């Protein structure tokens, strides 16, 4: 035997002996008593937070999720009042567009910074940015200031939404997964209802500025509570091999933001008829958006296949797209986001224009859909509590969305809300809720631990991106219908006001409003038919998520506890 071979054998024996010693010491450490109460000891051994602290963290994160979602709808309900105060109808649309663009663009950025700087620091920054610039938006003296503050507020809202979706699955014990899934659905429902209601109340009885000031008394206490009760190191789930800042994929982040924002702004500007489709600005933005997404996917493939760049942490890991189940889950989330956001915008708008309701009463018409959405979210979590039934719940959700959207398209023009609308909304909401919880569970069970945060961030961004495109397409449909049916009935100036906010039609004559009601009925039917077609696409995507032996929550939790338990033991030995 050569000297080299002998050295290799000796080195192998040494490594095996070292491994045995580490395992022995780790076993001693795991069996040794730890200081603290019996409840604390049990919590540490099970890697679960004490119940009081868990409740505080979940509650604070839920408040952040609520604020970020509520602000997407409350601003729309006061847009006409704001544009009237500032005397600028044409550019007021950027109040909504700036928020939604930043909201979509910054989702994955926050998850990557959470891997580098930690969950606590990132979520507190998101709270501070959102709350601070909410106050700035409320105190704005010019439309330019308002748009700037809304963009920055949207960035903070994006962090609140995404990090909530990341942290809640990480800290929740397995037996609370159905409860947390239902809680997310409830928060989405309450935010969807309360946004337009509060906006209508503020604009009617006080000032629209309270629509933004309201976030301070809600967000600051939640932020302080989260700072105080955030888990100690012995309870918190830490990131193994935490990435360094220099290893983050800055190019991928830039391309993703560029692609998302350019497409949204281009579609919304053209759809709102601020620009024409042949306008150089529209063509430039749509071209940049499409090219950015193509370049982003090429760049992610280079990172995935190149050994020299193995230390880089990609913004959109190509492994997620290569994974069949995850790829089609992301597609299903994108399509369901399209249906959800389109519905939550168009149903109240139909109530205001067709049923001649105020903003508050029109928003109440969403209650059946949003309540059933919360119920569906809970059912989706509970169905896969012990056994992985995500394939079946995802397919069922698509069927409910197809059925609900198709039936909603059959609503006739009427001054009174038709009773059958409530049942149609329930079917639609049940499908949306099932999709929300199911896609989150699939992502948690089918991604590598190192990619969990960014995968949840991508899921959130894809869902919101789909919703934003849905709103843009809905705006295009309505405005095209209005332009065609009201040509010669109202003045071009009246049409400009309507493109900024359909509520402007309240000031028109009864004769002019009758044309608007007919046009809105036809546009709503077309929107719901599009949602039906999108639901069919969601069903097709869901069929491709089948797994012969899908992973379960129990298996995933065991892997997670083993991973972090071993990390903790090795760190203790090293210390």
N, C-alpha and C positions, 0 to 999 in steps of 0.2 A: 504493500500500500504506500502510495506516495505521501510526502510530507503535506502536500496541499489537501489531499483527501482526509488525512488524519486531522488536520486543523479544522476542516469542515465538520467532521464527526464530533470533535470536541466542542465546537461552537454550537452545534445543534443540541448536544447534551446539556450544555450550559443554559441555552434558551429554554429548554424543557424544564430544567430544574428551577429556573427563575419563574417560569409560569406557574409551576406547582406551588412555589413559595408565595407568590402573589395571591393565588387562589386560596391558600391556607390562611394567609393574613386577612384576605377579604372576608372569609367565612368568620373569622374571629371578630372582625369589626362589625359585621352584620348581626352577630349574636350578642355583642356586648351591649350593656345597658346605656341609654342615652339620657342626659339630664332633661328634666321637664316633667310635666304632668302626664298621667296615663293617656289622656286624650291626645296630647301632642305627640307622644311616642307612637301611638297607633297611626296618626296622620302621617308622620315621617315615613314609617315602614310601608304604608300603602301609597305614598306619594300623593296624598290628597290634602287639600287645605281644610283647616277647621271650618265647620259649617258657617259660623258667623262671618268669617273673613271671606269665604267663598261667596256668600250672599251679597256682601258689600261690593266685591269686585264685579260680579255679574250685574248688579244693579247699576253701578257707575258706568260700565261699558254699554249697558242697554240705553242709558240716558244719552250717551254720545251717539249711538246708532240712531236713536229717535231724532235727535236734533239734525243730524246730517240728512236724513230722509225727509223730515218735515220741511226743511228749508227749500227743498226742490219744488214743493207745491205751494207753500205760503207766498213765495215771491210772485208766482204766476197770478195769484188771486188779487194782488195789489198792484200789478204792473201798470194797468191803465191809470190808476190814481197817481202813481209815481211819475209816469210820463206826462200827465197833465200838470203836476206841480213844477216839473222842470221845463215844461213847454217844448218837449222834443219827443215826438212819437216815433220818428224814423229810426233813431239809434237806441231807443229804450229796450229793444229786443236783446241787446247785449247784456242786460242785467241777468237774464236767464242763460244766455249763451255762454257768457264768461264763467258762470258758476259750473255749468254742466261740462264745459270743456276741461276746466281744471280738475273737476271731480273724476272724469274718466282718465285723464292723463297721468294723475299722480298716484293711482291705486297701488300699482306694483312697486313704485319707488318707495313708498312707506314700508312695505313688507321687507324690502331689501335693507333699508336702514334699520329696521327692527332687528334683523339678524346681526347687524354690525354693532349697533349701540344699545341693543336690548329692547324688550317689549315696553318696559315701564317708561323709559325716556321718550320713545317714539310716540306712545299714545298720549303722554302728557303734552308733548309738543303739538300734536294734532288738536288736543283740547284747547291749548293756549292760542294757536293760530286761528282756529274756527271762532272761538269766543271773542277774541280781540278784534278781529276784522268784521265780526257781526256788529259790534259796537260802532266801528268805523263806518260801516254801511248805513247804520241808522243815523249817524251824525253828518252824512255826506251833504255838502252844500251845492255840488254840481253833479251833473250826470257822469262826467268823466271820473270823479272821485268814487261815485257809486259803483261803476263798472270795475274799476281797479280793485276796490275792497271786495267786491263779489268774486272776482277771480281768486284772490288770496283766501277768501272764506271757503271757496270750493275746494282748494287744495287741502285745507284742514278737514273739511267734511269728508273728503276722500279717505284721509287717514283714519278718521273715526270709524267709517263704515268698514274699511278693509281690515283694520286691526281687530275690530270686534269679531269679525268672522274668523280671524286667525286664532285669537286668544281664547275665545269661549270653548272651542273643541279641545284646546290644550289643557285647560284647567278643570274641565268638567269630569267628575267621576262617571263611570259607565252607566250607573243606574239613573243618572240625571240627564243623559243625552236626550231622551224624549221630551223632558221638561224644557231643556234649553232650546231644542228645535221649535217647540211650541211658543216659547217666549219670543224668539226671533220673529216668528210669524205674527204674534200679537203686537210687537213693536212696529213692524211694517204696517199693520192694519191701523193702529192708532195714529201713526205719523201720516198715513195717507188720508185719513178722515180729518184730523185736527188741523192740518196745514191750511186747506181752503177755508175751513170754518173760522179759525183764528184770524186769517187774513181778511175775511169778510167783516168780522166783528171790529177789527182794528180800523179798517178803512171807513166803516160806517159810523162808529161811535167815538173814535179818538183820532189817532194819526197812524199812517202806514209805517212810521218809523218804529213803532212797537213790534212790528213783525220781525225786526232784527235785534232790537234791544232785549227782547224776551229771552234770547239765548244766554245772556249774562247771568241772570238769577237762576237759570236752570243749569248751565254748564259749569259755573265756578264752584258751587258746592260739590258737584259730582267729581270735578277734577281734584279738589282738595281731599275728598274722601278717598279717591283712588291713590293719591300720593301717600296717604297715611296707612292705608290697609294693604297696600301691595305686598304680595307674599315675600317672606324672608327667603334667603338663599336656600335654606334647608327644605322649603316647600316648593320653590319655583322650579319650573322646567327651564334649564339653561340650554343654550345652543352649543352642541359639541363642535369643536374646530370652528369657532366663530370666525367668519371671513373678515379679512382686513379691508379697510376702505379702498386701498389701491387696487384690490382684486375685484371690485364690483364692475359690472358691465355698464359703464357710462354711455357707450355708443348705443347699446341696445335700448337703454332707457330713453335716450334722445330720439331714436327712431320710433319707438313705441308712442311717445308723447306726440311727436310730429305727425305720425300717421293717424292717430285718434283725433287730435284737435283739428287738423286740416280737413279731414273728411266731414266732421261734424259742422264746423263753421261754414264750409263750402255749401253743404246741403241746406243748412238752416238759412243762410243768407239768400240763396236762390229760392228756397221754398217760401220764404217770407216776402219774396218779391222786392227785397231791398236791392238785390242784384238780379240781372237776367241770367239765364243759363249760358248765354254766349258772352257774358261779361268776362274780360281777361282775369279778373280776380277769382271768379268762380272756377274757371278752367285751371288756373294756376294752383288753387288750393286742392282741388280734387286730384290733380296730377301729382302734387307733392304727397298727398295722403296715400294714394295708391302705391307710388314709388317707395315711400318710407316703409310700408308694410312688407313689400317684396324684399327690400334690402334688409329689413329686420330679420326675416326668416332665413335669408341666405347667411347673414352674420351669425345667427344662432346655430345653424348647421355647421359653420366653420368652427365655432367654439366647441361643438359637440364632437366633431371628428378629429380635431387637432390635439395631439398630445402636448405640444408646446404651450398650449393655452389651458391646460387642465386645471390650473389654479384659479382661473377666472370663474366667477359665479354669474352665470348667464341671467339676463333679465327675463327671458322666456325659455326655460330649459327645453331643448329640442326633444329630450326624452319624454316629455309630457305629450308632445304631438306624435311621437313614434309609438307610444303606448296606446293601443287601440281603444281600450275602455276610456282612458282619460281624454283622448282626442275627441271622441264622440260625445263625452260628457260635457266638454267645453262648448261643443257645437249646440247641444241641447240647452245649455245655460244661456248662450247667446240668443237663441230663438225664443226661449221662454221669457227672457228679459224684454224682448221686442213686444211680446203679447201683453205682459204685465204693465209696462209703462204706457203703451198705447191705450190700454183699457182705462188705466187710472187717470189719464188726461182726457180722453174722449167721452167717457160716460158722464162726468160732471158738466162738460161743455155741452153735451147734448141736452142735459137737464136745463141748463141756463138758456140755450137758444131755442130749443124745440118746445120744452115744457114751460118756458118763461118763469124760471125759478131764480131766486137770488143765490149768491155763492154758497151760503150756509146750507140752504135746503138742497141745492144740487149736490153738495158734497155728502150729505146724509144718504143719498142714493147709492153711495159706494159701500155702505155698511154690510149688506149681504155678501158681497164679493170678498171684502177684506176680513170679515169674521170667518168665513169658510176658508180663506187663505191661511189664517192662523190655525184653524182646525186641521187643514191638510198638512201643514208644516209639522204639527204634533204627530199626526198619523204616520207621516213619512219617517220620523225619528223612531217612533215606537215599533214600527213594522220591522226595522232592522236592528232592534235592541239586542236580541239573542242570536238571531240568524240573519244572514245577509239576504234581504229581499229587495235590494235596490233596483234590480233589473225589472221586477214586476211593478214596483211603485213608480218608477220613471216612465214605463210604458203606460200605466194607468193615468198618470198625470197628463201625458200628451193626449190621450183619448178624451179626458175631461175638458181640456182646453179646446180641442177641436169641436166637441159637442157644444160647449158654452159659447164659443165665438160664433159658430154657425147659427145657433139659435138667436143670439143677440142681433145678428144681421137681419133678422126677420121683423124687427120692431117697426111698427108703422108710425106715421106722424100723428101726434096727439098732444093736446094741452095737458092731459093728466098722465102720470106715470102708470104704465100698464103693469098689472099685478104679475103677469108672467115674467116680467123683467127680473123680479127678485129671484125666481128659480133659476133663470138663465145665469145670473150673476153668481149664484151659489156653485153651479157646476164649474164655471170659469175660475172662481176663486179657489175651489178645491184642487183643481189641476195646478194652479200657480203655486200654492203652498206645498203640495207634494214635490214639485220640482225643486223648490228652494231648499228644502231639507235633504232631499235625496242626492242632489248634485254635491252638496257640502259633504255628506257622508261618503260618497264615492271618492271624492278627492282626498279625504282623510285616510281612507283605507287603501288607496292604490298609488300613493306617491311615496318616494323615499323620505325618510325623516328630515334629511338635509334640505329637501325641496318643499316641505310642508307649508311653510309660511308663504313662499313666493307662489306656490300652486293655488293656495286660497286667495291670494291677492289677484292672480290672473283670473281665477273664476269670478271674483267680484267685479273686476274691470270688464271682463267679457260680458257679464250680465248687464252692467250699467251701459256699456257701449251699445249693446243690442237695443236696450230701451231708448237710448238717445237717438239712434237711427230710426226707431219706430216713431218717435215723436216728430222727427224731421219729415219722414214720409207722410205722416198724418197731416202735418201742416201743409205740405205740398198739395195733397189731395183736396183739403178743404179750401185753400186759397184758389186753386185752379177752378174748383166748382163755383166758388163765389164770383170770381172774375168772369166766368162764362155766363152764369145765370143772372147776374146783376148789372151786366153791361147795359148802359142806357137807363137804368133804374135809379142809380145813385151816382154822385159825383166822384171823380177820381180822388179827391181829398178824403171823402168818406171811406173809400176803399183802402186808402193808405192807413187810416186810423184802424180799420177792421183788421188789416194784416198785422198790425202791432198788437192789438188785443180785441178779440171778438166781442168783449163786453161793450165796446164802443157802439155796437148796434142797438143797445138799449135806448140811445138818444134819437134813433130814427123814427120815422112815422110808422104807423101800423101797416100801411101798404108795403113799405120797404122791408119791414121785419118779416112779413109773410114770405117774401122771396128768400130771405136768409134762412127761415125755418125749413123751407123745402130743400134748399141747397145743403143745409147741415144734415138733414135726414138722409139724403143720398150719400153724402160724404161719410157719415157714420156707418152706413151699410157697407160701403166700400172698404172702410177701415177694418170692420169686423170680418169681412170676407178675406182680406189679406191676412188677418190673424189666424183664420181657419187654415189657409194654405201654409202659413208658417208653422202651425200646429202639426200639420201632416209631415212637414220636414222634421219637426222635433220627434215625432213618432218613429220615423225612419232612422234617425240618429240613435234613438233609444234602443232599437233592435240590435244595434251593433255593440251594445255594452254588455252583452251576455257573457258570463263566465261559468265554466263548468264547476269549478270549486272556488267560489268567491271568498275573499278573506272576511273574517267576522270582527266585530268590535272587541270581543274577548281576546282574540288572538293578537290584535293590534295593541291593545292595552298591555298584554303580557310582554310583547316585544319592546314597547316603550319603557315599561318599568325595568325590564332586564337591561336595556341600553343605558338608561340614566342611573340605574342602581350600580352597574359595573363602573360607569364613569366616576360616580361618587366614591366608590371604594378605592379605585386606582388613585384618585386625587388624594384621598386620605392617607394611603400608604406613602405616596410621594412626599406628602407634607411631613 
